Amino acid sequence: MPGVDIVFDNGDFLWDIAAKYTMTLFSEAGEVMAIDLGGTMAALNEAIACQEAQG
């Protein structure tokens, strides 16, 4: 689903997703897709390190 945004207001939600291996999306008709989250935690940590390095 190109261009899909996930809006959340709790930072723990982002860390919870990063700690998972797969995120499965559903619609009223059932499962739409499963997204591989492998490497998500490493990418999030690298993004934070990059932001911290920029000051």
Backbone as a ProteinNet text record, in pm:
[ID]
protein_1_A
[PRIMARY]
MPGVDIVFDNGDFLWDIAAKYTMTLFSEAGEVMAIDLGGTMAALNEAIACQEAQG
[TERTIARY]
84	0	88.6	141.4	228.4	158.8	232.7	179.5	95.2	90	10.2	86	17.7	74.2	10.2	89.7	37.7	55.6	-53.8	-50.5	-60.7	27.7	23.1	68.5	24.5	60.6	134.4	178.3	251.5	382.1	493.7	624.7	653.2	590.9	610.3	559.6	460	405.7	514.7	595.2	704.3	804.7	843.1	939.1	879.2	749	682.7	684.8	658.4	662.5	805.2	902.5	1041.7	1088.2	1028.8	1068.1	1002.4	908.1	836.5	909.1	869.3	927.1	836.9	705.7	608.5	493	442.4	320.7	218.7	103.8	-0.3	-111.9	-148.3	-255.3	-383.4	-493	-623.5	-721.8	-820	-935.2	-1058.7	-1175	-1299.3	-1308.3	-1241.4	-1246.6	-1145.2	-1055.6	-955.5	-814.7	-718.5	-578.3	-547.2	-479	-440.5	-297.4	-206.4	-65.9	8.2	122.2	213.6	342.9	391.4	510.9	625.9	737.7	857	920.4	939.1	997.4	1142.5	1203	1342.3	1431.1	1512.9	1602.5	1541.8	1415	1348.6	1412.3	1442.7	1503.6	1640.6	1720.1	1852.3	1840.1	1743.9	1723.4	1679.1	1591.2	1545.4	1661.1	1742.6	1858.7	1957.1	1977.9	2067.1	2010.3	1879.3	1816.2	1833.2	1817	1834.7	1980.1	2074.1	2216.8	2249.9	2191.8	2216.1	2162.3	2042.2	1983.8	2066.2	2112.1	2193.9	2327.1	2384.3	2510.8	2496.2	2375.5	2350.5	2324.1	2306.3	2284.9	2144.9
-117.2	0	123.6	162.3	279.6	404.2	479.8	606	595.7	480.1	464.9	525.5	605.9	663.5	597.3	575.3	524.3	635.2	687.1	796.3	736.7	780.3	733.7	845.9	840.7	946.2	891.9	767.6	705.5	651.6	705.7	663.9	516.3	456.5	313.6	230.2	280.1	208.3	184	285.7	273.3	167.6	169.7	70.7	-69.3	-79.1	-209.8	-268.7	-185.9	-234.3	-274.6	-193.5	-222.3	-354.4	-394.7	-518.6	-643	-624.1	-736.9	-785.1	-902.6	-958.9	-939.9	-930.5	-917.5	-829.3	-746.1	-670.4	-712.3	-759.1	-804.2	-701.2	-659.3	-561.8	-634.1	-587.1	-646.8	-541.7	-583.4	-500.4	-576.8	-523.2	-591.4	-729	-743.1	-868.9	-971.9	-934.5	-1027.8	-973.7	-1065.4	-1026.4	-965.6	-850.9	-781.5	-816.8	-808.1	-838.3	-851.7	-917.4	-925.9	-857.2	-768.2	-690.4	-740.7	-775.9	-820.7	-700.7	-708.6	-599.1	-625.8	-726.2	-756.9	-635.4	-601	-486.6	-354.8	-356	-231.9	-169.8	-251.9	-199.1	-139.5	-207.7	-155.9	-23.7	-15.1	108.2	222.5	194.1	297	347	255.1	295.6	378.2	343.6	421.4	561.1	570.7	701.2	790.5	732.9	810.2	853.4	764.5	799.2	911.1	905.1	1009.7	1144.7	1144.4	1268.5	1325.5	1238.7	1284.5	1342.2	1283	1331.9	1469.6	1499.4	1630.3	1738.3	1698.2	1794.4	1827.1
0	0	0	-112.5	-118.3	-64.9	14	62.7	188.3	250.6	371.3	488.7	568.3	689.2	810.3	912.6	1038.7	1141.5	1191.5	1288.3	1428.2	1516.7	1654.9	1745.8	1871.6	1966	2088.3	2079.9	2189.7	2133.2	2179.5	2130.4	2152.4	2253.7	2278.3	2161.5	2090	1975	1870.8	1844	1746.1	1790	1917.3	1968.4	1968.3	1997.6	1994.2	1853.7	1753.2	1614.6	1577.2	1617.2	1583.3	1644.7	1755.8	1822.7	1762.1	1670.4	1609.9	1484.6	1437.8	1315.7	1194.6	1219.3	1110	1156	1065.5	1092	986.8	1031.8	940.5	936.2	815.7	795.6	756.6	813.9	788.5	741.2	663.8	629	673.1	643.1	677.9	610.7	497.2	420.9	469.5	560.5	609.8	594.1	594.9	586	449.8	452.1	329.4	292.2	390.6	365.3	496.9	490.7	603.6	562.3	646.9	616.3	703.3	640.4	711.4	780.4	910	986.7	1025.5	963.5	991.7	968.4	1064.1	1052.8	1097.5	1137.1	1176.2	1299.9	1400.4	1523.4	1493.3	1411.7	1376.6	1300.5	1210.7	1133.6	1224.1	1317.9	1411.1	1497.3	1546.1	1626.1	1544.5	1418.8	1332	1304.7	1285.8	1263.6	1386.4	1503.8	1627.5	1642.7	1615.7	1624.2	1526.5	1407.5	1306.7	1354.2	1410.7	1460	1573.8	1663.4	1776.2	1727.4	1623.6	1568.2	1504.4	1457	1393.8	1497.1	1621	1727.4	1742.3
[MASK]
+++++++++++++++++++++++++++++++++++++++++++++++++++++++

